[in-house]
């Protein structure tokens, strides 16, 4: 495949940094744009010496003028703690950011991929979730700044596709985990691992029966690239995630087992609008992209625990 010059917005974030690595390893040039609201230079510092890598500090709520062959739009805080910290900015990043990146893609006539989210399904009444399910989202709740902004971004992508013939891709990303997650991002995998390594109680919201499906970051990156590069004309939305479903209690017990931590489990009240079930139906990804995850949760957790153990300066028992 011919090498390309590829833009990743939010490229210094958890997923973006892994995507940058993979695209560089395939021989492409990569331009990463990030304002470091939740991303970090540390995530891409090992790439700075690569002559095919470029890092720009920029906020996507403002127009960007670069010359590239493809765009991955990942810019957005993605965990409740971060996106609820400044909800107005979260909405602006997702809506105005989408408008600016779509405008860039339109000017350049290049394909653009939107990193959407399983949060567009809200607290689902359909299980597992398929792409034709419209969701159950509270438009004025504390999660709406993220949920609704991502839904508007999808609307914009499909309107640009219909009105301007723009080559779009829309990926609905389910819970993803792995090295370079932020220790303070409030996501359940990082929460449990960090608490276990520090010997603190593992905090479970509610009774722990609510479920999530966890996709290792390497698998997700493979899915994003497969969607961008697909020749079948698949624009999406496409669910990308691991259909393996686990309760919060099951996840906590696995983390305690793999860390050897003496931590206990503590139950706290369930946050407002927290989904009770979350599991992707990935039939479309299997058929259209020939993609499905290959890293089982146990294997991915061990790798993630090793990362956090080193990052926090602790030792796994």
C-alpha positions in Angstrom: 0.0 0.0 0.0 1.2 3.5 -0.9 2.4 5.5 2.2 0.1 8.3 3.2 0.3 11.5 5.3 -2.3 11.0 8.0 -3.8 13.4 10.5 -4.9 12.1 14.0 -6.7 14.6 16.1 -6.4 13.7 19.8 -3.4 11.7 18.8 -1.6 12.2 22.1 -4.4 10.5 23.9 -4.6 6.8 25.0 -6.1 5.4 21.7 -4.6 8.0 19.4 -1.0 7.3 20.5 -1.4 3.6 19.8 -2.9 4.4 16.4 0.0 6.8 15.6 2.4 4.0 16.3 0.6 1.5 14.1 0.4 3.9 11.2 4.0 4.9 11.5 5.1 1.2 11.6 3.2 0.7 8.3 5.4 3.4 6.7 3.0 6.4 6.8 3.7 9.9 7.8 1.6 10.9 10.8 0.6 14.4 12.0 -0.7 14.3 15.6 -2.8 17.3 16.8 -3.7 17.6 20.5 -4.4 20.4 23.0 -3.4 18.1 25.9 -6.7 18.5 27.8 -6.6 14.8 28.4 -3.8 13.7 26.1 -0.1 13.9 27.1 3.2 14.4 25.3 4.5 11.5 27.3 2.3 9.2 25.2 4.0 10.1 22.0 7.5 11.2 23.3 9.0 8.0 22.0 7.9 8.9 18.4 9.4 12.4 18.4 12.7 11.2 16.8 10.9 9.7 13.9 11.3 11.9 10.8 7.8 10.8 9.6 6.1 12.0 12.8 4.9 15.5 13.5 3.3 16.9 16.7 1.2 20.1 16.7 -0.5 21.7 19.7 -3.9 22.8 18.5 -7.5 22.9 19.7 -9.9 21.4 17.1 -12.6 23.9 18.0 -10.5 26.3 15.8 -9.9 25.6 12.1 -6.8 23.7 11.1 -4.9 24.1 7.8 -2.7 21.1 7.0 -2.2 19.0 3.9 -3.0 15.3 4.5 -4.3 12.2 2.7 -6.7 11.0 5.5 -8.0 12.1 8.8 -8.8 10.2 12.0 -10.9 12.4 14.3 -10.3 11.2 17.8 -10.2 14.6 19.6 -12.5 14.4 22.7 -12.3 13.6 26.4 -13.7 10.1 26.7 -14.1 9.3 30.4 -16.9 10.7 32.6 -14.5 12.4 35.0 -12.9 14.3 32.1 -15.8 15.1 29.9 -17.9 16.2 32.9 -15.1 18.5 34.2 -15.9 21.1 31.5 -19.1 19.9 29.8 -19.4 23.0 27.6 -15.9 22.5 26.2 -16.7 18.8 25.7 -19.7 19.6 23.5 -17.7 22.2 21.6 -14.8 19.8 21.0 -17.1 17.2 19.6 -19.4 19.4 17.5 -17.2 22.3 16.4 -14.3 19.9 16.1 -16.3 17.7 13.8 -17.4 20.7 11.7 -13.8 21.9 11.4 -12.3 18.5 10.5 -15.1 17.8 8.1 -14.5 21.1 6.4 -10.8 20.2 6.1 -11.6 16.8 4.7 -14.0 18.4 2.2 -11.4 21.0 1.1 -8.8 18.3 0.6 -11.2 15.6 -0.7 -9.8 13.0 1.6 -11.5 10.3 3.7 -12.2 11.1 7.4 -13.0 8.7 10.2 -15.1 9.7 13.3 -14.3 8.0 16.6 -17.8 7.8 17.9 -18.8 5.9 20.9 -21.1 3.2 22.4 -22.4 6.1 24.6 -24.7 7.0 21.6 -26.8 4.1 22.7 -27.2 5.6 26.2 -28.8 3.2 28.7 -29.9 0.7 26.1 -33.2 -1.2 26.0 -31.7 -3.5 23.3 -29.1 -6.1 24.2 -26.6 -6.6 22.6 -26.5 -3.3 20.8 -26.6 -3.3 17.0 -25.9 -0.3 14.8 -29.5 0.2 13.8 -30.6 0.8 17.4 -31.2 4.5 18.0 -30.5 4.5 21.7 -31.9 5.8 24.9 -30.1 8.9 25.9 -31.0 11.6 28.5 -30.5 14.9 26.5 -30.2 17.0 29.6 -28.4 14.7 32.0 -24.8 15.0 33.2 -23.5 12.6 30.5 -25.3 14.5 27.7 -22.4 16.7 26.9 -20.6 13.6 25.6 -23.5 11.4 24.5 -25.4 14.0 22.6 -22.3 15.7 21.2 -21.2 12.4 19.7 -24.6 11.9 18.3 -24.6 15.3 16.7 -21.1 14.6 15.3 -22.5 11.4 13.6 -25.3 13.5 12.2 -22.8 16.0 10.7 -20.7 13.2 9.2 -23.6 11.6 7.4 -24.9 15.0 6.3 -21.5 15.8 4.8 -21.5 12.4 3.2 -25.0 12.9 1.6 -24.7 16.6 0.8 -21.1 16.8 -0.4 -20.2 13.1 -1.3 -17.5 13.1 1.4 -15.8 9.8 2.1 -16.7 9.2 5.8 -16.2 6.3 8.2 -18.0 6.2 11.6 -16.8 3.8 14.3 -18.8 3.3 17.5 -16.1 2.4 20.1 -17.0 0.3 23.1 -15.0 0.2 26.4 -11.3 0.1 25.5 -8.3 -0.5 27.8 -4.6 -1.0 27.8 -1.3 0.7 28.4 -1.3 4.6 28.5 -4.7 4.9 30.0 -4.6 7.8 32.5 -4.5 6.7 36.1 -7.0 9.3 37.1 -9.5 9.0 34.2 -12.2 7.3 36.2 -12.6 4.4 33.8 -13.4 1.2 35.5 -10.3 -0.9 34.3 -7.8 1.8 35.3 -9.7 2.6 38.5 -9.6 -1.0 39.6 -6.0 -1.6 38.7 -4.7 1.6 40.3 -6.7 1.0 43.5 -5.5 -2.6 43.7 -1.9 -1.7 43.2 -2.2 1.0 45.9 -3.9 -1.3 48.3 -7.0 0.8 48.3 -10.6 -0.5 48.2 -11.9 -1.2 44.7 -15.0 1.0 44.3 -17.9 -0.6 42.6 -20.9 1.6 41.8 -24.2 -0.1 42.5 -24.3 -3.8 43.3 -21.7 -4.7 40.6 -24.2 -6.6 38.4 -24.0 -4.0 35.6 -22.0 -5.2 32.6 -19.4 -3.9 30.2 -17.4 -5.4 27.3 -13.7 -4.6 27.3 -11.6 -4.4 24.1 -7.8 -4.3 24.3 -6.4 -1.2 22.6 -4.4 -3.2 20.0 -7.5 -4.8 18.8 -9.4 -1.5 18.6 -6.6 0.1 16.6 -6.8 -2.7 14.1 -10.5 -2.2 13.7 -10.1 1.6 13.1 -7.5 1.0 10.4 -9.6 -1.7 8.8 -12.6 0.6 8.7 -10.6 3.5 7.2 -9.0 1.2 4.6 -12.0 -0.9 3.7 -12.7 -1.2 0.0 -16.2 -2.5 0.4 -17.6 1.1 0.7 -18.5 0.6 4.4 -19.1 4.0 5.9 -20.7 2.8 9.2 -21.6 3.3 11.8 -19.7 0.2 12.8 -19.5 -1.2 16.3 -15.8 -1.8 17.4 -15.5 -3.6 20.7 -15.1 -7.0 22.3 -18.4 -8.8 22.7 -17.2 -10.7 25.8 -19.5 -9.4 28.6 -18.4 -9.1 32.2 -20.0 -7.7 35.3 -18.2 -5.1 37.3 -17.9 -7.6 40.2 -16.3 -10.2 37.8 -13.8 -7.6 36.6 -12.9 -6.5 40.1 -12.2 -10.1 41.1 -10.0 -10.7 38.1 -8.0 -7.5 39.0 -7.6 -8.6 42.6 -6.4 -12.1 41.4 -3.9 -10.8 38.8 -2.4 -8.1 41.1 -2.4 -10.2 44.2 -3.7 -7.2 46.0 -5.1 -7.4 49.6 -7.7 -4.7 48.6 -11.3 -5.1 49.5 -14.4 -4.2 47.4 -16.4 -1.2 48.4 -19.9 -0.4 47.0 -20.9 3.2 46.2 -24.2 4.7 44.8 -24.8 4.2 41.1 -24.2 7.5 39.1 -27.1 9.0 37.2 -27.8 7.5 33.7 -25.1 4.9 34.2 -25.9 2.1 31.6 -26.9 -1.2 33.2 -25.7 -3.3 30.2 -23.2 -2.6 27.4 -22.2 -5.2 24.8 -21.5 -4.7 21.1 -23.0 -6.8 18.3 -20.0 -6.8 15.9 -21.6 -8.8 13.1 -21.2 -5.8 10.7 -17.5 -5.4 11.5 -16.9 -9.2 11.0 -18.7 -9.1 7.6 -17.6 -5.8 6.2 -14.1 -5.5 7.7 -13.2 -9.1 8.4 -12.4 -7.8 11.9 -12.9 -9.2 15.4 -10.9 -8.8 18.6 -8.3 -11.5 19.4 -6.9 -10.5 22.8 -8.9 -12.1 25.7 -9.6 -10.1 28.8 -7.2 -12.0 31.0 -4.3 -11.5 28.7 -5.0 -7.8 28.2 -5.4 -7.2 31.9 -2.0 -8.7 32.6 -0.4 -6.3 30.1 -2.3 -3.3 31.5 -1.4 -4.2 35.1 2.3 -4.4 34.1 2.0 -1.0 32.6 0.4 0.6 35.6 2.7 -1.2 38.0 5.7 0.4 36.2 4.0 3.8 35.8 3.0 4.0 39.5 6.3 2.5 40.7 4.6 -0.4 42.4 5.2 -4.1 42.2 2.7 -6.8 41.2 2.6 -9.6 43.8 
